[in-house]
Amino acid sequence: MSRIENKFSELRKKGDKALIVYLTAGDPSIEVTEELIPALAAAGVDIFEIGVPFSDPTADGPVIQAAAQRALKKGATLKKVLDMIKRVRKRSDIPIVLFGYYNPIFSHGREKFAESAKDAGVDGVLVVDLPPEEAWELRRHTDPVGIDFISLIAPTTDDERVKKITAGARGFIYYISVTGVTGTKKPVVGDIEKDVVRIRHFSSLPVAVGFGISTAKQAAEIAPLADGVVVGSAFVQMIKENSGRDDLIPLVARYAAELKKSLG
């Protein structure tokens, strides 16, 4: 059983829901990201999505796009992100999903990436611009080493495609609660409930809901409908606004603790 499966199993037994947090690796620095992960895990975060900075992040909104640009200017690379995760693994067993785009992986070499990611302690990959029809290009390398390929489902995904996507999904299903890019719209609870029920008709995997969730109130409303909530842009924005403060890490950790408490 993978770390991701174990985590959802543990939470299910406790009647709890997963708090999944996205961080842009390297913003404001690789070193700060490395310190944030164990600190936020201690504050209640259950799973991390660690974003690999990319020059053309088309699925991301302005907040995460800007963070990626800042990280790239600081010299963040896929290799440096993997090296950072490897160091984190000496301190934490929290599940880590590498979130990003196919180009850096392709440039790194697909087989080499799978080996490097496994060695670093990556538990899953979420490649936003790699559709199911093309996913085997990467999965033939990541599946054999036990890295979960996390699949995305959107409100516009019809039943036939949901069935196709869920048939090969691993780890959990990431339900995009709004159309468009990250952090730009607010999710509608009624629509989420309907679509999560629809997804569960085709898959027994946990369903995590993301895009547009930024407050404890929103998280509390959505948590009963799914197995977890994903919060990204709000964390990235908070880190940007407070990056010069000495208490950045405890400040962000308090926000994580507030969100986690709202899921109970």
Residue, then its C-alpha position, 0 to 999 in steps of 0.5 A: m500500500s502506498r503512502i497515499e493509500n495509507k493516508f486516506s485509509e487512516l483518515r477514513k478510519k478516523g472519519d476525517k478528511a484530507l487537507i492537501v496543500y499545493l506549494t510552488a517549489g522554490d518560492p521564495s526559495i528551495e530552502v524555505t520550501e524544504e522547511l515549510i513541508p515538515a512544519l505544515a505537516a506538523a500543523g495538520v497537512d495530510i498530503f502535499e502537491i509540490g509544484v515544479p516551476f515551469s515557464d508556461p503553466t497554462a492551467d494555473g492562475p496568475v498567483i501560481q504563474a507569478a510564483a513559478q516565475r519567481a522560482l525559476k529566476k531563483g534557479a529552481t529546476l526539476k532536479k533541484v526539486l527532487d533533491m529537496i524532496k529527498r532531503v525532506r524524506k529524512r524528516s517526514d513520511i508525508p505523502i508527496v505528489l509532484f505537480g507540474y507539466y510534461n515538458p520538464i519531465f520529457s526534457h529530464g528523460r521519462e525513464k530517468f525521471a521515474e527512477s529519480a522521483k522514486d529515489a527521492g521519495v515521490d509518491g505520485v505525479l500529477v501532469v496537468d497537460l498529459p491527457p489519458e490518451e498520452a499518459w502511457e508515455l510516462r506511466r510505462h515508467t512511473d507505474p512499475v516503480g510504484i508512483d501513483f498517476i493522479s488523474l484530473i476530472a473537470p465539471t465538463t467531463d462527460d460520463e464516458r470520459v469519467k469512466k475512461i479516466t477512472a479506469g486507470a487512475r491511482g492514488f486519488i481522483y482530483y476533481i477540479s471544482v470550477t472551469g478555468v485556471t487555478g485561484t480565479k473562481k469560487p466553487v459551487v457546493g451543489d455542483i461539487e456534490k453532484d459531480v462527486v457522486r457521479i465520479r464515485h459511481f465509476s471509481s472507489l478511489p478517494v476524491a479530492v476537490g480543488f481549485g478556488i478553495s481559500t478559506a476555512k468556511q469553504a473547506a468546511e462546506i466542501a469536506p463532507l462531500a469528498d475525501g479531501v480538499v486541495v488548497g493552493s493559490a491561497f498558500v502561494q499568495m500568503i507565502k509571497e506576501n510574507s516572504g520577508r518576515d522572520d515568522l513566515i513558516p509559523l504564520v503559514a503553519r497557523y493558516a494550515a492548522e485553521l484549515k485542517k480544523s475546519l475539516g473535522 
